[in-house]
Amino acid sequence: MTRNCSSVSVLVLACCGTEQYALINSLAGVCCIRGIVLERRGNVLGKVFVKRIKRLGPLVVLDQLIFKVLDVFVFRPNAESRASELLDADVSFDENKFENARILRTRSVNSPEVLNLVSGARPDVVVVSGVSILGNDLLDLLRGVPIVNIHCGITPRYRGTHGAFWAVVNGDWDNVGVTVHLIDKGVDTGPIIDQENIKVDHHDNPRTLAFKQNAAGIRLVGKALSDIKPGETAIMQRPDLDSRVYSSPTITAYLRYRSRMKERFSP
């Protein structure tokens, strides 16, 4: 069903990524997109690892760095080669499709130009995927507007990054999935709108899992937009799950991941 701009208007805050382009293209078919902010943070990897060394120690960060190299050169290229199939969507980004939307490319979703765009857009809903943590100024500006996020993990048990990967590492097969939730000032602590498990295949790597999570999340966002209203959004409760924040994967954890996959799918 195609919506017109008189029904629900959306502002999208997304990073520059294949999964996010699939989200934007899917939203274009069900709502009116008023604005699109595309964040490309630039070369921040060095700063990130310096902070992690102070917090986690050099050995853990080295473990993470080895995994990151594997992700960049092996896992992501494998997933990107199957992007249309895994995401079940158009994964290109053509600005001409969004002539009614203001498109802004920025180094930070919390920059003054983004704040100016948000103040003028007046969206009914903001949809977020893959950007930096929203700052207090932006959250205050959007007070009263539902901010919907696709989180690649089942919350509250898998907050942080790579939720499906960590669920597999833990052998927690009932919680390999995605959450669509409202953003608050915590880390993936916002009220849950919907959740869905994904199907894991024997050939999945950590990045194909993330693509599958985003595909499910895109479907859930489309479903949520038909019902979401400020102050009236139906919320799921998960008192059965503990709460934990996970950091970036390590190569040591990846070896456990492979062991779990072998246990699960060996004949």
N, C-alpha and C positions, 0 to 999 in steps of 0.2 A: 504494500500500500504506500503510495507517495503522499507525503504531507505538503501542504502549502505553508507560506510564511505566516498565515493567520493562526496556525495551531500552536506549535512549539518552536521557539527560536533557541539556537544553541551556539555557544562560543566554545571552540575547541582549543585546548592547550596541549600541544604534543611535541615530542622530539622529532627529529628528522630520521625516520626509520620506516622500513617496509611494513611492519605491523601497524604503525600509526597511519600510514597512507591508506592501508586497507580499512582502518576504522573510519577515516574521513570520507572515503568513497562510499562506505556503507551508510553512514549517517546522512549523506546527501540524498539518499533515496527515501528517507523516512522523516526528515525534518527540514527546517529552514536554518542553514548555517549563516550566522551573522558575521562571524569572524573566525579566523584561523591563525593561531600563534604557533610558529615552528621554532623550537629552541635547538640551537646547535652550540653547545657549550665550548667548543674549541678544545685546545690542548690543556685539559685539566687533570690528566692522568697522573702527572708527577705530583701535583699538590695533593691529590687523593691518597696516593701511596705514602707520602710524608705523614699525613694525618693518621693513617692506619698504623704506621710503624710506631708512632707515639702511643696509640691506643692498644694495639694487639701484639707488638713486638716484631722484630725483623724476620724471625723464622716463619711465623704465620703469614706475613706479607709476602715473603718469597714463595711460599706454598701457593698463595693466591695468584701471584704473578705468573707462575708456570701454568696454572690453569687458564689464566687470561690469554696467554699466548696460544694455547691450544684452542681456545674458543674463537679467537680472531682468525686463525689460519685453517682450522679444521671444522669446528662445530657450526659456526655461522655460515660459511660458504656452502656447507651441505644443506642447511635449512633454506638459505636464500635460493638455491637451485630448485627447490620445491615449493617456493613461497606461495604461488597461486593455488596450488593443491592444498597445502597445509592451512592456509588462511581462508580458502574458499571465497576469494574476493579479488577485485582489481587492485594490484599493489603499486600502480604507477600514480604519480601526482601531477595533474594537469591543472594549472591555475585557471585556464579558460573555463573549466567546469564550474567555477565558483565566482562568477562575475558579480553576484550580489553580496559577496562576503569580502570584508577587508582582510588581506593576508599580510601578516607581519613576521619577518624573520629576525630572530634576536639571539644574542648570546646568553641571555638570562630571562627566564619567565617572570622574574621579579623586577625587571628594569622599568624605568619611568615611562618608556614608550608603551610597554604592555599595560601599565596602570592607566595610561591615557586611553588606550583602545578599549579596555574593559569598562571604564567609566562612561564611554559613549555608546557601547554596544547594547547595553540593557538586555541581556539574554534571559530567557526563562530558566535555562539550565546551562551549566558549564560541564564539559566532558574533558577529562584529563587522562593522558597516557604518556608515561615515560619521561616526564619533565623533572626538573629539580623540585625539592620540597618547596611548597608555596609559602612565601613569607607572610608575616603578620599584616603588612600593609595591603597585600593583595587579598588576603582572607577577610580583612575588615571591609574592604571595598565591595566584596561579594557577599557580605552578610545578608542572610535571608534568601540567597540564591542557592539552590541545590548544586553542589559540586560533586560530580560522579566520577569515580576513578576505577579503572581496570587494574586490579592487583593480581599478579601472577602467583597466587598461593591461596590456600584456604585459611582465612583468618578465623579466630585469633591465633591459631596454632602456628601458622607460617607467615609471620610478618617479616618485612625486610625484602631480601632479594632471592630469586630463583626458588620459589616455594615448591614447585613440582620436583625439582632436583633434590632438595633436602627431604621431601616426603619419601622419595625412592630410597635415598640413603638410609633413612630410618625404617624402611620396610613398612611404611604407613600408607598402604595402597588405597585405603578408603578416603584419603585426603590428598590425592594428587589432582589438583584442580585449580579453579580460578574464582575470585571473589569480585563482585561489583559492589562498591560501598560508597557512602558519602564521606567526603574528606573533612576531618577536624584538625586540631593542632597537634595530634599525636602521630606516631609512625604506624600507619595502616591500622589505626584503632577506631576509625569511623564506623557509624551504624551500617550494618550489612543489608544491602538490598536483595541480592541473590547470589547463589553459588552454584557451580556445576563441576563435576569431575570430568576429566578427560580420559580418553582411551590411550593406554601406553602400549606401544609395539616393541618387539624385541630389538628393532634397529634404531629406536629413538636415541638421540643424544641430548644433552642438556638444552641445546638451542632449539631443536625441533619440539621438545616439550613446551618451551616458551611460546613458540609459534602456535601450537595447538591451544595453549591457554588463552592467547590473545584472540584466536578464532572464536572460542567459546565466549570470551568476554564481550566481543563485539555483538554477538547474538543477544547476550543478556542486556547490554546497554540499549539495543533497539527495542527490546521488550519493555524495559523500564521506562523509556521515554513516553510510552503510550499511557502510563499510569502516574508518573511522578508529578507531585504538586508540592509547593513549598509548605512544610509543616505537616503534610499528610502522607508522606511516603511510607509504604509498608516496610517494616523492618524485621529481619530475621534475628533470632537469638540463638547463640551457640554456647550455652553453659556447659555442654559436654566436652568442650575443648579447652586445654590450657593455652596460655599465651606466651609466645617466645619470638624474639627478633633474631633473624639469621643474617649473617654477613655474606660476603661474596664467597663462592666455592673455592676450594683448594684442590690441588692435584691429589692429595691424600684422600679427601672426601670422594673425588672422582673414582679412585680405585675401589672404594666401598660401593659406589653407585654401580660400577660394572659388575661387582660381585652380586649385588642384589638383583640386577637384571638377569644375570646368568641363572640365579636360583629360581627366578620367577618364570623364565621362558625356556629353560632346558627341558628336553623331552623326558 
